[in-house]
Amino acid sequence: MSRSFRRTSICGFTTARSEKDDKRQINKALRRRCNQLLAAGEEMMPERNEISTTWDFAKDGKQFFDERDWPKGMRK
């Protein structure tokens, strides 16, 4: 229980709980593109940011908040 509270007052912009599904879709598309390039005999593989951007994810980033104004946000 030593890490039951956040140490840094930072959270996501939206109400989405996680980006797990978004990351699965992007990694699936990346693996498919890499396999296509390998079959075609290409040597250069694409980067993850060439397939998509993080702006397409459910959360658009992170923001700092004042823990004195919102102490409930410090709980995990």
PyMOL Python script that loads the backbone (N, CA, C, O; Angstrom):
from pymol import cmd

cmd.read_pdbstr("""\
ATOM      1  N   MET A   1       0.814  -1.193   0.000  1.00  0.00           N
ATOM      2  CA  MET A   1       0.000   0.000   0.000  1.00  0.00           C
ATOM      3  C   MET A   1       0.861   1.262   0.000  1.00  0.00           C
ATOM      4  O   MET A   1       0.343   2.351   0.247  1.00  0.00           O
ATOM      5  N   SER A   2       2.121   1.146  -0.262  1.00  0.00           N
ATOM      6  CA  SER A   2       2.976   2.327  -0.237  1.00  0.00           C
ATOM      7  C   SER A   2       2.704   3.249  -1.420  1.00  0.00           C
ATOM      8  O   SER A   2       3.059   4.426  -1.364  1.00  0.00           O
ATOM      9  N   ARG A   3       2.088   2.755  -2.480  1.00  0.00           N
ATOM     10  CA  ARG A   3       1.809   3.583  -3.651  1.00  0.00           C
ATOM     11  C   ARG A   3       0.303   3.760  -3.859  1.00  0.00           C
ATOM     12  O   ARG A   3      -0.155   3.808  -5.000  1.00  0.00           O
ATOM     13  N   SER A   4      -0.467   3.855  -2.781  1.00  0.00           N
ATOM     14  CA  SER A   4      -1.908   3.967  -2.934  1.00  0.00           C
ATOM     15  C   SER A   4      -2.346   5.384  -3.290  1.00  0.00           C
ATOM     16  O   SER A   4      -3.510   5.592  -3.632  1.00  0.00           O
ATOM     17  N   PHE A   5      -1.449   6.359  -3.219  1.00  0.00           N
ATOM     18  CA  PHE A   5      -1.751   7.719  -3.614  1.00  0.00           C
ATOM     19  C   PHE A   5      -0.794   8.153  -4.713  1.00  0.00           C
ATOM     20  O   PHE A   5       0.343   7.686  -4.780  1.00  0.00           O
ATOM     21  N   ARG A   6      -1.263   9.047  -5.570  1.00  0.00           N
ATOM     22  CA  ARG A   6      -0.396   9.587  -6.613  1.00  0.00           C
ATOM     23  C   ARG A   6       0.692  10.433  -5.982  1.00  0.00           C
ATOM     24  O   ARG A   6       0.466  11.086  -4.963  1.00  0.00           O
ATOM     25  N   ARG A   7       1.845  10.424  -6.572  1.00  0.00           N
ATOM     26  CA  ARG A   7       2.938  11.264  -6.113  1.00  0.00           C
ATOM     27  C   ARG A   7       3.000  12.560  -6.910  1.00  0.00           C
ATOM     28  O   ARG A   7       3.523  13.565  -6.430  1.00  0.00           O
ATOM     29  N   THR A   8       2.461  12.535  -8.135  1.00  0.00           N
ATOM     30  CA  THR A   8       2.451  13.704  -8.999  1.00  0.00           C
ATOM     31  C   THR A   8       1.013  14.055  -9.329  1.00  0.00           C
ATOM     32  O   THR A   8       0.220  13.174  -9.661  1.00  0.00           O
ATOM     33  N   SER A   9       0.669  15.323  -9.242  1.00  0.00           N
ATOM     34  CA  SER A   9      -0.704  15.743  -9.495  1.00  0.00           C
ATOM     35  C   SER A   9      -0.907  15.989 -10.987  1.00  0.00           C
ATOM     36  O   SER A   9      -0.890  17.127 -11.456  1.00  0.00           O
ATOM     37  N   ILE A  10      -1.102  14.881 -11.729  1.00  0.00           N
ATOM     38  CA  ILE A  10      -1.301  14.944 -13.172  1.00  0.00           C
ATOM     39  C   ILE A  10      -2.372  13.934 -13.561  1.00  0.00           C
ATOM     40  O   ILE A  10      -2.439  12.842 -12.998  1.00  0.00           O
ATOM     41  N   CYS A  11      -3.220  14.309 -14.539  1.00  0.00           N
ATOM     42  CA  CYS A  11      -4.273  13.394 -15.002  1.00  0.00           C
ATOM     43  C   CYS A  11      -4.579  13.690 -16.460  1.00  0.00           C
ATOM     44  O   CYS A  11      -4.088  14.674 -17.013  1.00  0.00           O
ATOM     45  N   GLY A  12      -5.392  12.838 -17.086  1.00  0.00           N
ATOM     46  CA  GLY A  12      -5.757  12.996 -18.486  1.00  0.00           C
ATOM     47  C   GLY A  12      -6.784  14.099 -18.684  1.00  0.00           C
ATOM     48  O   GLY A  12      -7.465  14.495 -17.738  1.00  0.00           O
ATOM     49  N   PHE A  13      -6.900  14.600 -19.921  1.00  0.00           N
ATOM     50  CA  PHE A  13      -7.825  15.686 -20.228  1.00  0.00           C
ATOM     51  C   PHE A  13      -9.281  15.248 -20.243  1.00  0.00           C
ATOM     52  O   PHE A  13     -10.152  16.030 -19.861  1.00  0.00           O
ATOM     53  N   THR A  14      -9.571  14.039 -20.665  1.00  0.00           N
ATOM     54  CA  THR A  14     -10.958  13.626 -20.850  1.00  0.00           C
ATOM     55  C   THR A  14     -11.371  12.629 -19.781  1.00  0.00           C
ATOM     56  O   THR A  14     -10.602  12.313 -18.873  1.00  0.00           O
ATOM     57  N   THR A  15     -12.588  12.143 -19.905  1.00  0.00           N
ATOM     58  CA  THR A  15     -13.108  11.195 -18.925  1.00  0.00           C
ATOM     59  C   THR A  15     -12.801   9.751 -19.299  1.00  0.00           C
ATOM     60  O   THR A  15     -13.239   8.835 -18.603  1.00  0.00           O
ATOM     61  N   ALA A  16     -12.060   9.524 -20.380  1.00  0.00           N
ATOM     62  CA  ALA A  16     -11.720   8.158 -20.773  1.00  0.00           C
ATOM     63  C   ALA A  16     -10.811   7.545 -19.713  1.00  0.00           C
ATOM     64  O   ALA A  16      -9.862   8.186 -19.263  1.00  0.00           O
ATOM     65  N   ARG A  17     -11.095   6.323 -19.318  1.00  0.00           N
ATOM     66  CA  ARG A  17     -10.307   5.673 -18.268  1.00  0.00           C
ATOM     67  C   ARG A  17      -8.932   5.258 -18.762  1.00  0.00           C
ATOM     68  O   ARG A  17      -7.951   5.359 -18.025  1.00  0.00           O
ATOM     69  N   SER A  18      -8.850   4.788 -20.016  1.00  0.00           N
ATOM     70  CA  SER A  18      -7.561   4.319 -20.510  1.00  0.00           C
ATOM     71  C   SER A  18      -7.494   4.429 -22.021  1.00  0.00           C
ATOM     72  O   SER A  18      -8.500   4.664 -22.691  1.00  0.00           O
ATOM     73  N   GLU A  19      -6.298   4.256 -22.539  1.00  0.00           N
ATOM     74  CA  GLU A  19      -6.063   4.278 -23.981  1.00  0.00           C
ATOM     75  C   GLU A  19      -5.682   2.894 -24.492  1.00  0.00           C
ATOM     76  O   GLU A  19      -5.095   2.762 -25.566  1.00  0.00           O
ATOM     77  N   LYS A  20      -6.011   1.879 -23.731  1.00  0.00           N
ATOM     78  CA  LYS A  20      -5.590   0.524 -24.051  1.00  0.00           C
ATOM     79  C   LYS A  20      -6.110   0.060 -25.409  1.00  0.00           C
ATOM     80  O   LYS A  20      -5.353  -0.509 -26.196  1.00  0.00           O
ATOM     81  N   ASP A  21      -7.383   0.293 -25.690  1.00  0.00           N
ATOM     82  CA  ASP A  21      -7.948  -0.132 -26.978  1.00  0.00           C
ATOM     83  C   ASP A  21      -7.304   0.626 -28.138  1.00  0.00           C
ATOM     84  O   ASP A  21      -7.034   0.046 -29.189  1.00  0.00           O
ATOM     85  N   ASP A  22      -7.060   1.923 -27.943  1.00  0.00           N
ATOM     86  CA  ASP A  22      -6.408   2.715 -28.985  1.00  0.00           C
ATOM     87  C   ASP A  22      -5.009   2.181 -29.278  1.00  0.00           C
ATOM     88  O   ASP A  22      -4.613   2.061 -30.438  1.00  0.00           O
ATOM     89  N   LYS A  23      -4.273   1.866 -28.235  1.00  0.00           N
ATOM     90  CA  LYS A  23      -2.915   1.354 -28.410  1.00  0.00           C
ATOM     91  C   LYS A  23      -2.925  -0.010 -29.100  1.00  0.00           C
ATOM     92  O   LYS A  23      -2.045  -0.304 -29.909  1.00  0.00           O
ATOM     93  N   ARG A  24      -3.919  -0.844 -28.783  1.00  0.00           N
ATOM     94  CA  ARG A  24      -4.033  -2.147 -29.450  1.00  0.00           C
ATOM     95  C   ARG A  24      -4.266  -1.980 -30.944  1.00  0.00           C
ATOM     96  O   ARG A  24      -3.642  -2.670 -31.750  1.00  0.00           O
ATOM     97  N   GLN A  25      -5.157  -1.073 -31.317  1.00  0.00           N
ATOM     98  CA  GLN A  25      -5.459  -0.849 -32.734  1.00  0.00           C
ATOM     99  C   GLN A  25      -4.245  -0.319 -33.485  1.00  0.00           C
ATOM    100  O   GLN A  25      -3.965  -0.759 -34.599  1.00  0.00           O
ATOM    101  N   ILE A  26      -3.532   0.613 -32.890  1.00  0.00           N
ATOM    102  CA  ILE A  26      -2.366   1.202 -33.547  1.00  0.00           C
ATOM    103  C   ILE A  26      -1.258   0.172 -33.699  1.00  0.00           C
ATOM    104  O   ILE A  26      -0.635   0.088 -34.757  1.00  0.00           O
ATOM    105  N   ASN A  27      -1.005  -0.608 -32.663  1.00  0.00           N
ATOM    106  CA  ASN A  27       0.042  -1.621 -32.746  1.00  0.00           C
ATOM    107  C   ASN A  27      -0.323  -2.723 -33.736  1.00  0.00           C
ATOM    108  O   ASN A  27       0.556  -3.272 -34.401  1.00  0.00           O
ATOM    109  N   LYS A  28      -1.607  -3.049 -33.841  1.00  0.00           N
ATOM    110  CA  LYS A  28      -2.045  -4.031 -34.829  1.00  0.00           C
ATOM    111  C   LYS A  28      -1.804  -3.508 -36.244  1.00  0.00           C
ATOM    112  O   LYS A  28      -1.339  -4.246 -37.113  1.00  0.00           O
ATOM    113  N   ALA A  29      -2.121  -2.237 -36.470  1.00  0.00           N
ATOM    114  CA  ALA A  29      -1.895  -1.630 -37.786  1.00  0.00           C
ATOM    115  C   ALA A  29      -0.400  -1.554 -38.098  1.00  0.00           C
ATOM    116  O   ALA A  29       0.007  -1.756 -39.242  1.00  0.00           O
ATOM    117  N   LEU A  30       0.414  -1.265 -37.086  1.00  0.00           N
ATOM    118  CA  LEU A  30       1.863  -1.191 -37.276  1.00  0.00           C
ATOM    119  C   LEU A  30       2.439  -2.562 -37.628  1.00  0.00           C
ATOM    120  O   LEU A  30       3.265  -2.674 -38.534  1.00  0.00           O
ATOM    121  N   ARG A  31       2.004  -3.609 -36.911  1.00  0.00           N
ATOM    122  CA  ARG A  31       2.489  -4.958 -37.215  1.00  0.00           C
ATOM    123  C   ARG A  31       2.077  -5.389 -38.621  1.00  0.00           C
ATOM    124  O   ARG A  31       2.861  -6.004 -39.344  1.00  0.00           O
ATOM    125  N   ARG A  32       0.846  -5.064 -39.001  1.00  0.00           N
ATOM    126  CA  ARG A  32       0.375  -5.417 -40.343  1.00  0.00           C
ATOM    127  C   ARG A  32       1.208  -4.705 -41.403  1.00  0.00           C
ATOM    128  O   ARG A  32       1.602  -5.319 -42.394  1.00  0.00           O
ATOM    129  N   ARG A  33       1.480  -3.418 -41.205  1.00  0.00           N
ATOM    130  CA  ARG A  33       2.277  -2.660 -42.172  1.00  0.00           C
ATOM    131  C   ARG A  33       3.705  -3.206 -42.252  1.00  0.00           C
ATOM    132  O   ARG A  33       4.270  -3.306 -43.341  1.00  0.00           O
ATOM    133  N   CYS A  34       4.286  -3.558 -41.112  1.00  0.00           N
ATOM    134  CA  CYS A  34       5.642  -4.137 -41.107  1.00  0.00           C
ATOM    135  C   CYS A  34       5.669  -5.468 -41.853  1.00  0.00           C
ATOM    136  O   CYS A  34       6.598  -5.734 -42.616  1.00  0.00           O
ATOM    137  N   ASN A  35       4.654  -6.305 -41.636  1.00  0.00           N
ATOM    138  CA  ASN A  35       4.600  -7.593 -42.329  1.00  0.00           C
ATOM    139  C   ASN A  35       4.438  -7.404 -43.836  1.00  0.00           C
ATOM    140  O   ASN A  35       5.023  -8.154 -44.617  1.00  0.00           O
ATOM    141  N   GLN A  36       3.656  -6.415 -44.249  1.00  0.00           N
ATOM    142  CA  GLN A  36       3.503  -6.133 -45.670  1.00  0.00           C
ATOM    143  C   GLN A  36       4.832  -5.685 -46.286  1.00  0.00           C
ATOM    144  O   GLN A  36       5.190  -6.107 -47.385  1.00  0.00           O
ATOM    145  N   LEU A  37       5.552  -4.830 -45.569  1.00  0.00           N
ATOM    146  CA  LEU A  37       6.833  -4.341 -46.088  1.00  0.00           C
ATOM    147  C   LEU A  37       7.875  -5.455 -46.134  1.00  0.00           C
ATOM    148  O   LEU A  37       8.683  -5.512 -47.061  1.00  0.00           O
ATOM    149  N   LEU A  38       7.860  -6.339 -45.137  1.00  0.00           N
ATOM    150  CA  LEU A  38       8.791  -7.470 -45.143  1.00  0.00           C
ATOM    151  C   LEU A  38       8.511  -8.401 -46.318  1.00  0.00           C
ATOM    152  O   LEU A  38       9.441  -8.905 -46.948  1.00  0.00           O
ATOM    153  N   ALA A  39       7.232  -8.631 -46.613  1.00  0.00           N
ATOM    154  CA  ALA A  39       6.868  -9.494 -47.734  1.00  0.00           C
ATOM    155  C   ALA A  39       7.274  -8.866 -49.061  1.00  0.00           C
ATOM    156  O   ALA A  39       7.586  -9.575 -50.018  1.00  0.00           O
ATOM    157  N   ALA A  40       7.270  -7.537 -49.119  1.00  0.00           N
ATOM    158  CA  ALA A  40       7.643  -6.844 -50.353  1.00  0.00           C
ATOM    159  C   ALA A  40       9.162  -6.696 -50.483  1.00  0.00           C
ATOM    160  O   ALA A  40       9.651  -6.261 -51.525  1.00  0.00           O
ATOM    161  N   GLY A  41       9.907  -7.053 -49.443  1.00  0.00           N
ATOM    162  CA  GLY A  41      11.360  -6.984 -49.498  1.00  0.00           C
ATOM    163  C   GLY A  41      11.942  -5.647 -49.081  1.00  0.00           C
ATOM    164  O   GLY A  41      13.112  -5.371 -49.347  1.00  0.00           O
ATOM    165  N   GLU A  42      11.152  -4.822 -48.440  1.00  0.00           N
ATOM    166  CA  GLU A  42      11.643  -3.519 -47.970  1.00  0.00           C
ATOM    167  C   GLU A  42      12.548  -3.706 -46.753  1.00  0.00           C
ATOM    168  O   GLU A  42      12.389  -4.657 -45.987  1.00  0.00           O
ATOM    169  N   GLU A  43      13.493  -2.789 -46.587  1.00  0.00           N
ATOM    170  CA  GLU A  43      14.400  -2.860 -45.448  1.00  0.00           C
ATOM    171  C   GLU A  43      14.023  -1.875 -44.347  1.00  0.00           C
ATOM    172  O   GLU A  43      14.276  -2.142 -43.172  1.00  0.00           O
ATOM    173  N   MET A  44      13.428  -0.748 -44.705  1.00  0.00           N
ATOM    174  CA  MET A  44      13.075   0.270 -43.721  1.00  0.00           C
ATOM    175  C   MET A  44      11.677   0.009 -43.179  1.00  0.00           C
ATOM    176  O   MET A  44      10.727  -0.139 -43.948  1.00  0.00           O
ATOM    177  N   MET A  45      11.551  -0.048 -41.861  1.00  0.00           N
ATOM    178  CA  MET A  45      10.272  -0.265 -41.213  1.00  0.00           C
ATOM    179  C   MET A  45       9.716   1.075 -40.726  1.00  0.00           C
ATOM    180  O   MET A  45      10.480   1.959 -40.338  1.00  0.00           O
ATOM    181  N   PRO A  46       8.393   1.229 -40.745  1.00  0.00           N
ATOM    182  CA  PRO A  46       7.794   2.502 -40.309  1.00  0.00           C
ATOM    183  C   PRO A  46       7.852   2.650 -38.792  1.00  0.00           C
ATOM    184  O   PRO A  46       7.931   1.666 -38.056  1.00  0.00           O
ATOM    185  N   GLU A  47       7.812   3.889 -38.350  1.00  0.00           N
ATOM    186  CA  GLU A  47       7.722   4.187 -36.926  1.00  0.00           C
ATOM    187  C   GLU A  47       6.252   4.235 -36.536  1.00  0.00           C
ATOM    188  O   GLU A  47       5.371   4.339 -37.390  1.00  0.00           O
ATOM    189  N   ARG A  48       6.002   4.158 -35.242  1.00  0.00           N
ATOM    190  CA  ARG A  48       4.625   4.179 -34.756  1.00  0.00           C
ATOM    191  C   ARG A  48       3.940   5.507 -35.080  1.00  0.00           C
ATOM    192  O   ARG A  48       2.751   5.531 -35.396  1.00  0.00           O
ATOM    193  N   ASN A  49       4.691   6.615 -35.003  1.00  0.00           N
ATOM    194  CA  ASN A  49       4.070   7.914 -35.275  1.00  0.00           C
ATOM    195  C   ASN A  49       3.811   8.142 -36.762  1.00  0.00           C
ATOM    196  O   ASN A  49       3.131   9.104 -37.118  1.00  0.00           O
ATOM    197  N   GLU A  50       4.331   7.290 -37.635  1.00  0.00           N
ATOM    198  CA  GLU A  50       4.008   7.379 -39.052  1.00  0.00           C
ATOM    199  C   GLU A  50       2.662   6.731 -39.353  1.00  0.00           C
ATOM    200  O   GLU A  50       2.020   7.077 -40.345  1.00  0.00           O
ATOM    201  N   ILE A  51       2.230   5.805 -38.521  1.00  0.00           N
ATOM    202  CA  ILE A  51       0.964   5.112 -38.717  1.00  0.00           C
ATOM    203  C   ILE A  51      -0.199   5.965 -38.213  1.00  0.00           C
ATOM    204  O   ILE A  51      -1.227   6.066 -38.881  1.00  0.00           O
ATOM    205  N   SER A  52      -0.043   6.576 -37.041  1.00  0.00           N
ATOM    206  CA  SER A  52      -1.098   7.421 -36.480  1.00  0.00           C
ATOM    207  C   SER A  52      -0.487   8.417 -35.511  1.00  0.00           C
ATOM    208  O   SER A  52       0.719   8.407 -35.265  1.00  0.00           O
ATOM    209  N   THR A  53      -1.335   9.275 -34.964  1.00  0.00           N
ATOM    210  CA  THR A  53      -0.887  10.255 -33.988  1.00  0.00           C
ATOM    211  C   THR A  53      -1.605  10.017 -32.673  1.00  0.00           C
ATOM    212  O   THR A  53      -2.659   9.383 -32.647  1.00  0.00           O
ATOM    213  N   THR A  54      -1.051  10.512 -31.595  1.00  0.00           N
ATOM    214  CA  THR A  54      -1.692  10.371 -30.296  1.00  0.00           C
ATOM    215  C   THR A  54      -2.913  11.270 -30.175  1.00  0.00           C
ATOM    216  O   THR A  54      -3.701  11.111 -29.243  1.00  0.00           O
ATOM    217  N   TRP A  55      -3.085  12.206 -31.095  1.00  0.00           N
ATOM    218  CA  TRP A  55      -4.268  13.067 -31.074  1.00  0.00           C
ATOM    219  C   TRP A  55      -5.522  12.276 -31.422  1.00  0.00           C
ATOM    220  O   TRP A  55      -6.630  12.737 -31.149  1.00  0.00           O
ATOM    221  N   ASP A  56      -5.374  11.105 -32.012  1.00  0.00           N
ATOM    222  CA  ASP A  56      -6.527  10.277 -32.352  1.00  0.00           C
ATOM    223  C   ASP A  56      -6.989   9.423 -31.176  1.00  0.00           C
ATOM    224  O   ASP A  56      -8.046   8.795 -31.252  1.00  0.00           O
ATOM    225  N   PHE A  57      -6.233   9.387 -30.110  1.00  0.00           N
ATOM    226  CA  PHE A  57      -6.565   8.547 -28.960  1.00  0.00           C
ATOM    227  C   PHE A  57      -7.707   9.163 -28.152  1.00  0.00           C
ATOM    228  O   PHE A  57      -8.082  10.316 -28.363  1.00  0.00           O
ATOM    229  N   ALA A  58      -8.251   8.376 -27.229  1.00  0.00           N
ATOM    230  CA  ALA A  58      -9.364   8.828 -26.396  1.00  0.00           C
ATOM    231  C   ALA A  58      -8.944   9.975 -25.481  1.00  0.00           C
ATOM    232  O   ALA A  58      -9.723  10.900 -25.250  1.00  0.00           O
ATOM    233  N   LYS A  59      -7.728   9.922 -24.962  1.00  0.00           N
ATOM    234  CA  LYS A  59      -7.207  11.020 -24.155  1.00  0.00           C
ATOM    235  C   LYS A  59      -6.294  11.860 -25.033  1.00  0.00           C
ATOM    236  O   LYS A  59      -5.488  11.326 -25.795  1.00  0.00           O
ATOM    237  N   ASP A  60      -6.423  13.159 -24.922  1.00  0.00           N
ATOM    238  CA  ASP A  60      -5.627  14.043 -25.764  1.00  0.00           C
ATOM    239  C   ASP A  60      -4.351  14.507 -25.096  1.00  0.00           C
ATOM    240  O   ASP A  60      -3.647  15.351 -25.651  1.00  0.00           O
ATOM    241  N   GLY A  61      -4.038  14.002 -23.960  1.00  0.00           N
ATOM    242  CA  GLY A  61      -2.828  14.413 -23.280  1.00  0.00           C
ATOM    243  C   GLY A  61      -3.044  14.423 -21.783  1.00  0.00           C
ATOM    244  O   GLY A  61      -3.974  13.804 -21.267  1.00  0.00           O
ATOM    245  N   LYS A  62      -2.178  15.130 -21.100  1.00  0.00           N
ATOM    246  CA  LYS A  62      -2.257  15.187 -19.645  1.00  0.00           C
ATOM    247  C   LYS A  62      -2.200  16.637 -19.187  1.00  0.00           C
ATOM    248  O   LYS A  62      -1.739  17.521 -19.909  1.00  0.00           O
ATOM    249  N   GLN A  63      -2.676  16.854 -17.979  1.00  0.00           N
ATOM    250  CA  GLN A  63      -2.646  18.184 -17.404  1.00  0.00           C
ATOM    251  C   GLN A  63      -2.328  18.093 -15.922  1.00  0.00           C
ATOM    252  O   GLN A  63      -2.661  17.108 -15.265  1.00  0.00           O
ATOM    253  N   PHE A  64      -1.693  19.107 -15.411  1.00  0.00           N
ATOM    254  CA  PHE A  64      -1.429  19.208 -13.988  1.00  0.00           C
ATOM    255  C   PHE A  64      -2.638  19.836 -13.312  1.00  0.00           C
ATOM    256  O   PHE A  64      -3.331  20.653 -13.918  1.00  0.00           O
ATOM    257  N   PHE A  65      -2.898  19.465 -12.065  1.00  0.00           N
ATOM    258  CA  PHE A  65      -3.979  20.071 -11.302  1.00  0.00           C
ATOM    259  C   PHE A  65      -3.467  20.392  -9.909  1.00  0.00           C
ATOM    260  O   PHE A  65      -2.468  19.839  -9.449  1.00  0.00           O
ATOM    261  N   ASP A  66      -4.171  21.294  -9.253  1.00  0.00           N
ATOM    262  CA  ASP A  66      -3.783  21.698  -7.903  1.00  0.00           C
ATOM    263  C   ASP A  66      -4.368  20.697  -6.917  1.00  0.00           C
ATOM    264  O   ASP A  66      -5.586  20.571  -6.793  1.00  0.00           O
ATOM    265  N   GLU A  67      -3.510  20.004  -6.234  1.00  0.00           N
ATOM    266  CA  GLU A  67      -3.984  18.934  -5.337  1.00  0.00           C
ATOM    267  C   GLU A  67      -4.719  19.488  -4.127  1.00  0.00           C
ATOM    268  O   GLU A  67      -5.473  18.756  -3.486  1.00  0.00           O
ATOM    269  N   ARG A  68      -4.523  20.760  -3.795  1.00  0.00           N
ATOM    270  CA  ARG A  68      -5.277  21.348  -2.680  1.00  0.00           C
ATOM    271  C   ARG A  68      -6.715  21.624  -3.093  1.00  0.00           C
ATOM    272  O   ARG A  68      -7.623  21.544  -2.265  1.00  0.00           O
ATOM    273  N   ASP A  69      -6.936  21.950  -4.381  1.00  0.00           N
ATOM    274  CA  ASP A  69      -8.298  22.197  -4.857  1.00  0.00           C
ATOM    275  C   ASP A  69      -9.058  20.902  -5.123  1.00  0.00           C
ATOM    276  O   ASP A  69     -10.282  20.871  -4.999  1.00  0.00           O
ATOM    277  N   TRP A  70      -8.359  19.846  -5.481  1.00  0.00           N
ATOM    278  CA  TRP A  70      -8.996  18.575  -5.830  1.00  0.00           C
ATOM    279  C   TRP A  70      -8.245  17.414  -5.182  1.00  0.00           C
ATOM    280  O   TRP A  70      -7.533  16.688  -5.875  1.00  0.00           O
ATOM    281  N   PRO A  71      -8.386  17.222  -3.864  1.00  0.00           N
ATOM    282  CA  PRO A  71      -7.642  16.154  -3.181  1.00  0.00           C
ATOM    283  C   PRO A  71      -8.081  14.752  -3.604  1.00  0.00           C
ATOM    284  O   PRO A  71      -7.305  13.803  -3.488  1.00  0.00           O
ATOM    285  N   LYS A  72      -9.321  14.611  -4.094  1.00  0.00           N
ATOM    286  CA  LYS A  72      -9.793  13.309  -4.536  1.00  0.00           C
ATOM    287  C   LYS A  72      -9.008  12.827  -5.757  1.00  0.00           C
ATOM    288  O   LYS A  72      -8.891  11.622  -5.979  1.00  0.00           O
ATOM    289  N   GLY A  73      -8.479  13.741  -6.535  1.00  0.00           N
ATOM    290  CA  GLY A  73      -7.705  13.382  -7.716  1.00  0.00           C
ATOM    291  C   GLY A  73      -6.372  12.718  -7.392  1.00  0.00           C
ATOM    292  O   GLY A  73      -5.761  12.096  -8.261  1.00  0.00           O
ATOM    293  N   MET A  74      -5.926  12.844  -6.170  1.00  0.00           N
ATOM    294  CA  MET A  74      -4.652  12.251  -5.770  1.00  0.00           C
ATOM    295  C   MET A  74      -4.792  10.774  -5.417  1.00  0.00           C
ATOM    296  O   MET A  74      -3.788  10.092  -5.214  1.00  0.00           O
ATOM    297  N   ARG A  75      -6.016  10.275  -5.343  1.00  0.00           N
ATOM    298  CA  ARG A  75      -6.225   8.854  -5.094  1.00  0.00           C
ATOM    299  C   ARG A  75      -6.124   8.089  -6.401  1.00  0.00           C
ATOM    300  O   ARG A  75      -6.480   8.617  -7.454  1.00  0.00           O
ATOM    301  N   LYS A  76      -5.648   6.867  -6.350  1.00  0.00           N
ATOM    302  CA  LYS A  76      -5.552   6.037  -7.559  1.00  0.00           C
ATOM    303  C   LYS A  76      -6.825   5.260  -7.765  1.00  0.00           C
ATOM    304  O   LYS A  76      -6.938   4.505  -8.730  1.00  0.00           O
TER     305      LYS A  76
END
""", "prot")
cmd.dss("prot")
cmd.show_as("cartoon", "prot")
cmd.util.cbc("prot")
cmd.orient("prot")
